[in-house]
């Protein structure tokens, strides 16, 4: 494509910068128009995206920086949050260059953090040994949508001449982070196999409980859900607590049955979670009654 433009009479006197800008504009125009036909079009990609997202959703519930051997001196919640937000933007764009810029921005935040710490603490950093674990942690915290498809899209449709040097380094590291997440195991998180399996099973149960929760509280912030729980316990979730059986009409009986099913579902899942965590259910309930 670049050779065709350079050989065209209309571009005979164009500078390298002008041709580069033209190629960038052409790539963006074509890929934006063809986005629906080129991005995540195969069922295999969709399945991989879903599996990675679900895996990250589980890891989010228990993975901490020390599991990835990130030293405390490199902990910086403000910088990490900024990197998370940059990576989460990747699905907002359709052009390969713009998606790649999201990756670049995320990685540059991490790199700047490492440089600042190196300068302020006279600490000698060893490049990828510090960079990659933080990027993995950021990726887990961000859980960027369709991570696999986004990376594949950039690799396939971004101009090869632009995937060099720093850009190539950052893209390769994010691909490595994705592969780490896919293949994650107890050893890679510096924990015993039994502990890893226990965490994963607890995370799965917690996810199931969250899915089974009434939809009315979904999407609310944690503090709002907690306030809603208190309000519900005061009566709104149990509107028939003081009702007489004979006074219920058919619609209220159906509503009561739905509430019963919700209670049984949540109790069953919570009971399984307690058993997995080796917590005695009767003893736990007794301690609540005593309080």
C-alpha positions as a printed Julia matrix, in Angstrom:
291×3 Matrix{Float64}:
   0.0     0.0    0.0
   2.78    2.42   0.91
   4.64    1.69  -2.34
   1.45    2.23  -4.35
   0.97    5.67  -2.8
   4.6     6.66  -3.31
   4.48    5.61  -6.98
   1.27    7.54  -7.67
   1.77   10.86  -9.53
  -0.38   12.78  -7.02
   2.08   11.9   -4.24
   5.27   12.38  -6.24
   6.37   15.45  -4.26
   4.96   14.4   -0.88
   7.22   14.19   2.15
   7.62   11.03   4.22
   5.54   12.63   6.97
   2.69   13.45   4.58
   2.66    9.9    3.24
   2.71    8.53   6.78
  -0.28   10.69   7.73
  -2.11    9.53   4.61
  -1.48    5.88   5.45
  -2.65    6.42   9.04
  -5.85    8.04   7.82
  -6.42    5.3    5.26
  -5.92    2.55   7.85
  -8.36    4.2   10.25
 -10.99    4.78   7.56
 -10.85    1.25   6.13
 -10.74   -0.58   9.46
 -13.53    1.54  10.95
 -15.73    0.71   7.97
 -14.82   -2.99   8.11
 -14.78   -3.27  11.9
 -17.89   -5.44  12.22
 -16.46   -7.87   9.67
 -12.94   -8.07  11.06
 -13.17   -7.8   14.86
 -13.99  -10.9   16.91
 -15.89  -12.51  14.07
 -15.11  -16.16  14.81
 -16.84  -18.24  17.45
 -13.42  -19.37  18.7
 -12.44  -15.77  19.45
 -15.73  -15.14  21.24
 -15.25  -18.24  23.39
 -11.66  -17.28  24.22
 -12.74  -13.76  25.17
 -15.44  -15.13  27.46
 -13.11  -17.66  29.1
 -10.43  -15.03  29.75
 -12.96  -12.57  31.16
 -14.45  -15.22  33.45
 -10.98  -16.32  34.57
 -10.01  -12.74  35.38
 -13.3   -12.29  37.23
 -12.3   -15.14  39.54
  -8.72  -13.94  39.98
  -9.93  -10.45  40.86
 -11.47  -11.81  44.04
  -8.26  -13.02  45.66
  -5.1   -12.11  43.73
  -2.99   -9.49  45.53
   0.28   -7.82  44.48
   2.37  -10.17  46.63
   1.02  -13.16  44.69
   2.86  -11.74  41.67
   5.98  -10.92  43.69
   5.46   -7.16  43.31
   7.56   -5.51  46.05
   5.83   -2.99  48.31
   8.07   -0.18  47.11
   6.33   -0.45  43.72
   2.81   -0.25  45.16
   1.07    2.9   43.98
  -2.73    2.7   43.89
  -3.14    6.06  42.11
  -0.86    5.07  39.22
  -2.36    1.59  39.04
  -5.88    3.02  38.85
  -4.84    5.33  36.02
  -3.3     2.41  34.13
  -6.47    0.36  34.67
  -8.65    3.14  33.24
  -6.41    3.5   30.18
  -6.56   -0.22  29.42
 -10.33   -0.33  29.89
 -10.73    2.21  27.08
  -9.5    -0.25  24.46
 -12.97   -1.41  23.44
 -14.15    2.16  22.87
 -12.21    2.45  19.61
 -12.38    0.71  16.25
  -9.09    1.64  14.59
  -6.01   -0.52  15.33
  -3.86    2.54  16.07
  -6.31    3.9   18.64
  -6.58    0.53  20.38
  -2.81    0.33  20.44
  -2.62    3.82  21.96
  -4.73    2.58  24.89
  -2.2    -0.2   25.46
   0.66    2.28  25.12
  -0.9     4.72  27.59
  -1.44    1.96  30.15
   2.12    0.67  29.82
   3.64    4.16  29.89
   1.92    4.84  33.22
   3.58    1.71  34.62
   6.92    2.6   33.06
   6.79    6.14  34.48
   6.01    4.71  37.9
   9.07    2.48  37.72
  11.27    5.36  36.55
  10.06    7.66  39.34
  10.66    5.02  42.0
  14.08    4.26  40.56
  15.05    7.93  40.72
  13.59    8.63  44.16
  14.84    5.55  45.99
  18.11    4.85  44.2
  16.67    1.44  43.39
  18.06   -0.35  40.35
  15.15   -1.8   38.39
  15.58   -4.75  36.08
  13.11   -3.94  33.33
  10.64   -6.7   32.53
  11.15   -8.37  35.92
   9.28   -5.46  37.53
   7.22   -4.3   34.55
   5.45   -7.52  33.56
   4.12   -8.5   37.03
   2.58   -5.03  37.43
   1.06   -5.22  33.94
  -0.43   -8.63  34.79
  -1.92   -7.2   37.99
  -3.3    -4.18  36.1
  -4.84   -6.48  33.49
  -6.54   -8.51  36.22
  -7.84   -5.37  37.91
  -9.07   -3.92  34.6
 -10.52   -7.08  33.04
 -10.59   -5.29  29.67
 -13.48   -6.49  27.48
 -12.63   -8.84  24.62
  -8.93   -8.78  25.46
  -8.04  -11.63  23.11
  -9.93  -10.17  20.15
  -8.46   -6.71  20.71
  -4.9    -8.01  20.76
  -5.51  -10.17  17.7
  -7.09   -7.22  15.86
  -4.07   -4.99  16.54
  -1.62   -7.69  15.48
  -3.47   -8.39  12.23
  -4.42   -4.92  11.06
  -1.91   -2.43  12.47
   0.8    -1.54   9.95
   3.81   -3.77  10.5
   6.19   -0.82  10.21
   4.51    0.67  13.3
   4.83   -2.47  15.45
   8.46   -1.9   16.32
  10.63   -0.71  19.19
   8.71    0.51  22.27
   5.33   -0.29  20.7
   6.35   -3.88  20.03
   7.72   -4.23  23.56
   4.5    -3.05  25.21
   2.26   -5.12  22.92
   4.37   -8.23  23.5
   4.17   -7.73  27.26
   0.38   -7.46  27.21
   0.19  -10.63  25.12
   2.43  -12.27  27.73
   0.09  -11.02  30.47
  -2.85  -12.58  28.64
  -1.05  -15.91  28.33
  -0.09  -15.8   32.01
  -3.76  -15.39  32.94
  -4.85  -18.23  30.64
  -2.24  -20.6   32.09
  -2.31  -19.33  35.7
  -1.82  -21.95  38.39
  -0.79  -22.2   42.03
   2.92  -22.06  41.28
   2.65  -18.91  39.17
   0.9   -17.18  42.09
   3.41  -18.38  44.69
   0.9   -20.45  46.65
   0.14  -24.06  47.47
  -2.08  -26.0   45.07
  -4.7   -26.64  47.76
  -4.83  -22.95  48.63
  -5.16  -21.98  44.96
  -8.0   -24.43  44.35
  -9.74  -23.26  47.52
  -9.55  -19.63  46.37
 -10.8   -20.48  42.88
 -13.72  -22.54  44.19
 -14.69  -19.82  46.66
 -14.54  -17.25  43.85
 -16.79  -19.42  41.66
 -19.33  -19.79  44.46
 -19.24  -16.07  45.18
 -19.87  -15.4   41.5
 -22.81  -17.81  41.47
 -24.27  -16.16  44.55
 -23.9   -12.74  42.92
 -25.69  -13.97  39.8
 -28.46  -15.5   41.92
 -29.02  -12.29  43.88
 -32.2   -10.31  43.11
 -31.69   -8.07  40.09
 -33.01   -5.03  41.92
 -29.72   -4.6   43.78
 -27.44   -5.31  40.82
 -25.34   -2.43  39.6
 -25.54   -0.53  42.89
 -22.36    0.51  44.69
 -21.4    -1.64  47.66
 -22.5     0.92  50.23
 -25.84    1.35  48.43
 -26.45   -2.4   48.37
 -25.66   -2.6   52.08
 -28.15    0.17  52.81
 -30.73   -1.6   50.65
 -30.18   -4.85  52.58
 -30.95   -3.05  55.84
 -34.08   -1.5   54.36
 -35.23   -4.82  52.94
 -34.76   -6.59  56.25
 -37.03   -4.0   57.82
 -39.87   -5.39  55.78
 -39.88   -4.55  52.07
 -38.24   -7.83  51.04
 -40.59   -9.81  53.28
 -43.93   -8.1   52.64
 -45.91  -11.17  53.76
 -44.2   -11.7   57.1
 -47.21  -10.4   59.05
 -49.87  -11.49  56.57
 -52.52  -14.11  57.24
 -52.58  -17.03  54.81
 -56.29  -16.57  54.09
 -55.77  -12.95  53.07
 -53.37  -13.69  50.2
 -54.71  -13.41  46.66
 -53.36  -15.56  43.75
 -50.88  -12.88  42.6
 -49.47  -12.53  46.1
 -49.11  -16.31  46.38
 -47.06  -16.32  43.16
 -44.91  -13.47  44.47
 -44.4   -15.31  47.74
 -43.34  -18.43  45.81
 -40.76  -16.41  43.83
 -39.34  -15.01  47.06
 -39.16  -18.52  48.5
 -37.19  -19.76  45.48
 -34.73  -16.86  45.84
 -34.2   -17.63  49.52
 -33.63  -21.35  48.87
 -31.21  -20.67  46.0
 -29.14  -18.22  48.01
 -29.15  -20.42  51.11
 -27.98  -23.44  49.1
 -25.1   -21.52  47.53
 -24.08  -19.94  50.84
 -24.17  -23.34  52.53
 -21.88  -24.78  49.85
 -19.51  -21.84  50.25
 -19.33  -22.34  54.01
 -18.54  -26.04  53.58
 -15.79  -25.23  51.08
 -14.32  -22.8   53.6
 -14.58  -25.43  56.37
 -16.94  -23.25  58.42
 -19.53  -24.97  60.59
 -22.93  -23.6   59.54
 -24.73  -24.25  62.84
 -21.92  -22.71  64.86
 -21.93  -19.63  62.63
 -25.7   -19.19  62.98
 -25.42  -19.68  66.74
 -22.8   -16.94  67.0
 -25.08  -14.58  65.07
 -28.0   -15.34  67.4
 -25.82  -14.72  70.46
 -24.79  -11.32  69.16
